[in-house]
Amino acid sequence: MDGREVVITGLGVISAAGVGWAEVAAAQAVAPRAVEGFDASGFPAWAQVAYQVPSLRPQPYMKRRKDLKVMSRDAQLALVAAGLAVEDAGLDPREPGAWPFAAEDVALYMGVGLEPGDVTELGPAAAAARGADGRIDLEALGSVGIDRIPPLSALVTLPNMALAHVSINLELMGRGEALSPWGTAGLDAVAAAAESVARGQCDVALAGAADGDVDLSGVSRALRLGITGEGGAVLGEGGAFFVLEARQHAEARGQRWLARLARHVAHAAPTRQLGVFDAGLVGSVAEAALAGLAPGSPVAVVGASSGHPGWAAQERAALEDVLERRGGGAVEQRGGRVGWAGAASGLLELADALASRRASGGRESLVGLAWAPTGQASALVLDRVGEGGR
């Protein structure tokens, strides 16, 4: 990236593998569990399990506990992951006024998912508008059903409310952006934040993504897009955030750093065949990202196949071909630890890989990949891993 060097000084991650980078790194085997949050007993077996966070507690990072009733699961995941990242950067998320920089100088970039569904709030409206044939009557939904929707539902279901809750609770008053190219949103948000720091628009940025797509609307959407289903990916949820700083800014305050953000590449190949995994597109974005690294230098490419067996095989073949032409490197597919997590897909796997290196002392460069069902792919390159301390 042009301009100032941008480094990661804080890592926050929450997924089915654990809460915090140390728990995630220590998790040897992660398996999907029975779905919680709605009754999935009438669904096929593949939809009755998911990679869910077993104990989600955003309260320690909240200014007002009563706000929990207007927080979607996405927002709760985001707040926990963001709070963990801030703590890891040597700051106290409960006392932002004590930070060594003004709140106006801290930017917030977040990848957000599609509008989260809430069965408990929207279910009564849908039931009231159901016709004799079992389908939703839109006219009845607008006349009878609408009165069954709680007035605060909009505050729960707007996707960018996750960004608002993080900003409010961590008292961030700088630039804020919510990105939603579903699937690549997390990597793209980190890249946009890094660009802002590199150009001097801010010295510090909090960047990441969170998505909790394990609900009735998420199951339906993922099935339509060919993401899940018999032999497909398992749905997941989670959040991952980085604290990004200009290197000189971090070192001036005596803060160690985990890796440098070296490069971001994004390719698009819009398609009418939604959900058809494009291994060629993923391979091309990986090849472009790797071009910025010295030939033959140690690198691991973290895949974007989200644990989908068919996608994983196609992706591995494409990436191994790219790495062979480059002169070496490893392919890591960590989707079997997190599943398909919507806007957080790709970033969760990259955070998982970085946590692993932090625990083990690994120093190879990391190339994180993400793919969206609408035909986009992104790659984010982290180099100098571990050089700034752990």
N, C-alpha and C positions, 0 to 999 in steps of 0.2 A: 504494500500500500504506500502511496506517495505521502510525503509530509512526515510528521513525527512518528516515532516508533510507538506502537500500541501494544500493551501487554495485559494479560489477565492477572488480576491481583486477588480475585475472589471467585470461588466456585460454589454454587448452590444447586443441589439436585434432589428431587424427590420422585421416587418411582416405586414399582412393585419390588425392586431390589433393596430399597431402604430409604431412610431419611438422612440426608447429609452425605458428602462424598466418601467419608470413611466407611459408613455402613454399606454403601453401594459397592465400593471396591472390595469389601470383605465378603459380599454375597457370592457364594460358590455356585449355587444352583437356584434359579428363579423359575417358578412354574406358575401358570395361570391358576386362579382360584375361582370358586363359585361366585357368580355375579352378586354384588350387593347393591342395594339402592332401588331395585325394582324387581317384580316377580317375573323371572325368566323361565319358569317351569313349563310354560306352554311353547317355548321356543325349541328349535332343533338343538342337539347337543353342543354344536360348535358355538352357539350363542349363549350358552349357559355358563361359560367361563370367561375370564378376562384377567389382564394384568392390572389389578387395581392396588392402590395404596391402602394397606390394611387399617391404618390409624392416621387420619388426617386432622391435625389440630392447628389451625391458623391463629388461635386466640393469643398466644404469646407475642405475636407481632401486631395485634390490633389495638388501635387507640380506643375504640368503643366496641365492647363486646356485642351490643345490640345490633350492630351492623351486619352480623353474621346472617341475619334473616334475608338480607338483600344481596348476599354473595353467592354466585353460582359456584359449582365445584371447580370450574376453571379458575375463577378468581381466588379461591382458597389455595389451590395448588400453586398459583403464581405467587401469592403473598409469602407462602412458606419458602419456596425456592429462592425468591428474591431476598428474603430476610436471612436465609442461610448464607447466601453469597456475600451480603454486606458484612455479616459476622466474620466470614472467612477472610475478608479484606482488612481485618483488624479494626473494624468500626462497630459501633453499637446501634443496631436498628431501632432500639427503644429510646435512644438519645441522639437523634440526628443533629440537634443544635450544638452538640459537642464535637462534630466532625471538623477536621482541619481545612474545610472549604465550605463556601456558602451553598445552601440548598438550591439557589438559582443557577449554580454552576454544574449541577448534576443532571445529566440527560437520562431519559428513560425510553428505551425502544423495546417493544414487545411484539412477538408473533402471536396472533390470536386465531382461534378456530372459527368455525361457522356458529351460527346462533345456537347456544346450548338449550336443549329441551329440558323441561322440568315436568315430569309426569304428575307430581302432586299438585302443581299449580294449574297446569293446562289440561289435565285429564278430565276434570268435571265439565269444562267447556266442550270438549270433544264429545263426551258422553251425551250431553244435552242436545248436541247437534247431529247425532247419529240417526240416519234414516232407517226405514224398515229393511233395506237391503244391506245394512251394516256399514254403509259408506257415510262419510261426513258430508252433510248438506251445508254448503257454504252460506246459503241464505239464512239458514237457521243458526249457523255459527255467528253471523253478524247481528242477529236479532236476539236470540235466546242465549246462545253460548257465551257471548261477550260479557254478559252480566255475571257469569260464573268465574271470570278471570280476576284474580286479586289485583288491585290497582298498582301495587309495587312490582308486578311481574316484569314490566319493561326494564326496571333497574337490575333484575336478575339475569334476564336473557340477552341484553345487548352485549355483543362480543367484546367491545372495547371497554366495558365496565371493569374488566380484569385489570387493565392498565390504570384506570381511575383508582381502584382500591389500593393498588401498590403505591401509587403516587401519594394518596392521602395518608395512608398509614405509615409510610416511611418519610413523609414530609419532603417529597421531591418537587421542586418548583422550577426546574429547568425545562428544556425542550422535551416534548413527549410525542411519540409516534407509535401507532398500532398498525402492524402489517398483517395482511391476511391472504397471501397466495397459499392456500391450504396445502400443507405438506412441506413446503420449503420456507414457511414463515419464520421459523426459529433461526435458521442459519442466516436468512436475509436480514433479520432484525439485528443480529450481532454484527453483521457486515456493515449495515448502515450506521450503527453506533460507533464502530471502529473508524469509519470514514469521518464521522463528526469529530472524534478525538484527534485523529491524524491531521485534520485541517485546522485545528485550533478553535473550533466552535465551542468546545468544552474540554475540561481537563479530565473529567470523570464521567462515565456512563454506565448505567445498569442496563443490561440487555439480555433477553432470553425469550422463552415461550412457555406456555402451559396449555394443556388441553385435557378435558375430562369427557371424552366422547363415548363413555360406556353408559348409554341410556337408550331408551326406545328409539329416539330419532337417530342416534348414532348408529345403532344396529341396522336400521332401515337404509340409511344413507350409504353405509359401507357395503351393504349387500348390493345395492343398485350400481355402485361403482366397481364391483368386482374385487374389492379389497378383502372382504371376508366371505364366509360361506364354507361349504364342505371342501376341505383341503386348502383353505385360504389362510390369511393372517388372523391372529387372535387380536381382538380389540384391547387397547391399553390406555393408560392415562399417566400423566406426570408433568413435571415442570423442571426446567433447567435454566439457570441464569449465571452470567458472568459479570463481574465488576471489571470494567476496562479503564485503563489509565494511560496517559502518556508516560513512557518509561521514566523520563527524568522527573516527572511529578511523583511517581511511586517511590523512586529511590530517594528523592528529597525528603520524603516523610518516613524513610526507613522501612518501607514495605517490600517484602519479597514478592516475586512474581512467578507464575506457573508456566507461562508460554507466551510467545509473541504471535500476534495475528499478522500473517504474512501476505495472504492473497485471498480474494473471493472471486469466484467465477459463476456466472449464471447463464444457462442456455434455455431456450424455449422451442418447443415443437408442438404448437397447438394441434389438438386432435379431436375428432368427433367420437372416437372410440374410447370413451372415458374408462379409466381403470385398467387399461391394457398396459402392463409394465413395459417401458421402453428401455431395455438394457443398453441399446446403442446410444441413446441420449445420455444415460448415466455414465457410460464409458467415455463419451466425448467430453463431458464436463470434468470428469476425473483426469483425463489426459491433459486438458488445458490447465488444470490446477497444478498438476505435477510438473509442468514445464517450468515453473518458477523455482524448483528445487534442483540442487546439484545432481547430475546423473549418478545413479548408484548409491546416493546417500540413504541411510536407513529411514524407511517410511512405512507407515501402516495406513491403508485406506479403509475407512470405516463405512461400511455399506449402508444402503437406504432401503433394503428390501423388507424391513419390518417383520421378519420372521415368516413371511409367506414362502412356503416350500418351493413353489414354481418360480417365483420371482428370484429367490435366493440363488437357485441354480443358474438362471440366466445371467444374473448380476455377477456372480463369481467368475463365470467363463469370460465375460466381457472385461472385468477388471484384471483378471490374470493375464489376459492378452495385452492389455495396456501396460501392465507392470513388466511383462517380459520384454516388450519393445524398449522400455525405459532402462532395463538392466537390473531389475530386482525390486523387492518390496513385498509386503504381506497384505492380505485381504482379511479384514475382521468383519463379521456379521453379528451384531449384538441385538438384533431385533427379537431374538428368542428370549431376551431378558425384559423387554419392554412392550413388545407388540406394536400394533398400529396406533399411534397416539396423535393423529391429526396434525395440528399446527406445531406440535412439539417433536414430531417425527424427525429423525436425522439429528437434531440438536441433542435429544436425550441420549442417543447412541454415542455421539461425540463426547458428551459430558461423562458418560459411563467409561469410555476409553481413557479420557484424561484422568479421571479418578483412579483408574487402575494403574496408570503410569506413575501417578503421584505416590501411590502406596508401594509400588515395586521398585521405583527408581528408574524406570524406563525413560529413555531420552530420544527415541526416534520421533521424527515429525509425524503429525497426524493430519490426514485429509478427511474431513467429515463430509458425507454426501447426504442429500435430501432430494426427494422426488415427489411431485404432486400429480394426482390423477388427471389433471387438466393439461398436462404436457409440459411441465417445467422441471428443471433440475438445477441444483445449486451445489457448490463445493466451497468449503472453508478450510484454509490451510493454517495449521498451527506449527510453527517451528521453534527452535531453541527451547524445547520442552525441558523443564527442570533446571535450566541454567541460572534462573533468578532465585533459586531456593524453593522450598516446598511448604 
